[in-house]
């Protein structure tokens, strides 16, 4: 076969028109897969604004209903790295069709769940099966399309990966208010059937290698499930149960540590490891994964902290929270094509650094937060958050996966997506810990200030007492109101501290970009 060293001059001079053109069938197949990935990522957060309705509908306790989200996350985090091996064994077409069909059936069963136990089981199955769609789309984007088209495909998957968790609470709030919580799951059924049929009919990216299934490493899967599942549980439950002081958290931490040792030994010694971690020997991929982990902290952390502030301090409903959060989603949508164009003109490392700094600026503006912060005060920070996230995420995807050899991308894609999800789990744990610790500290400090010697406190207390005259024990009720004001102020100050932590973190992270090698993508030959 002719190559660049043996081809005659006429052939070398001819423009590679055929290879540069994306066949319409292939593009449609890819867009169908992208929509499947969008559904899978959206379902992580779509229930977050409606947990109280699900709790009431299934007669569950608050600790039980939190597992509607936790079960999905744990199952997803186990399945994502597994997808690299399965996509090589089954091929993209079969794996994606199984994922989409399984996700759709599990969604149907979630909608009909009559007890919290049933809901948790079906959510875990939904998360495990749906997870296969996410890394498969990333792998397809960077192996199927010519590398000169990465500036188009990169922003599409980057937008979906960031937009879906951001608008999840919004979509969930609208659906629950308009219909009922059951429709959070039923809404997946028709698109899920369409995606399954579309993938089976159109996807022809690669061929399966069923012989690999004979060498499937079951021990590797067990160790990986113990390691990642227990880690996710510890990060989810640790902050509210004082970490290792709680028996179940301590047991899971021990399971996580032992499973991690067994897992890493297994993947380094097995003939056909369930996950090939040697991809981390590529510097750009390793640093790209570290950046992805850190971006996940901000992506999922702020998708959690904004709604919690609006609900806890402002008393917003799910619908109002969704409308306020939608600003970031619109910004991301508008920014994605701009990032694609900028990647053709500027060094991608500079774009990532700029994105991290912009994200830090958005967080810094929130360090001055008061209990009066409303839609307009949150507008600019959310716009900066949306711009920063897209600037950081899209080039990071391209640098980490777009510079790898095509035969390594499937496996690497699972690891890369895992780091973002783990970053989100670590981010939520850190933010919860900061909010808990700093709120307690501010309560103690404020209570020290609110004494009889403080003229403002005394004046406020007297005002409340006079206002409550004739309504029982006015002095006691006034003291309760003052205590509530102190507590609410401490909570708001805790949010300010969490945003300051994120500001410092992302400013520091922008310096890490300098360790990346300059990527060269557009001039590279198309990967097939």
Protein Blocks (a to p, Z undefined) as FASTA:
>chain_A
ZZfklpcfklmmpccfklmpccfklmmmmmmmmmmmmmmmmmmmmmmmmmmmmmmmnopa
fklmmmmmmmmmmmmmmmmmmmmmmmmmnommlmmmmmmmmmmmmmmmmmmpcbfklmmm
mmmmmmmmmmmmmmmmmmmmmmmpcfklmmmmmmmmmmmmmmmmmmmmmmmmmmmmmmmm
klmmmmmmmmmmmmmmmmmmmgcfbccdfklmmmpcfklmmmmmmmmmmmmmmmmmmmmn
opmmpmklmmmmmmmmmmmmmmmmmmmmpmbdfbdcklmmpmklmmmmmmmmmmmmmmmm
mmmmmmmmmmmmnopafklmmmmmmmmmmmmmmmmmmmmmmmmmmcfklmmmmmmmmmmm
mmmmmmmpcfkbcfklmmmmmmmmmmmmmmmmmmmmmmmmmmpcfklmmmmmmmmmmmmm
mmmmmmmmmmmmmmmmmmmmmmmmmmmmmcfklmklmmmmmmmmmmmgoiajfklmmmmm
mmmmmmmmmmmmmmmmmmmmmmmmmmmmmmmmmmpccddfklpccdZZ
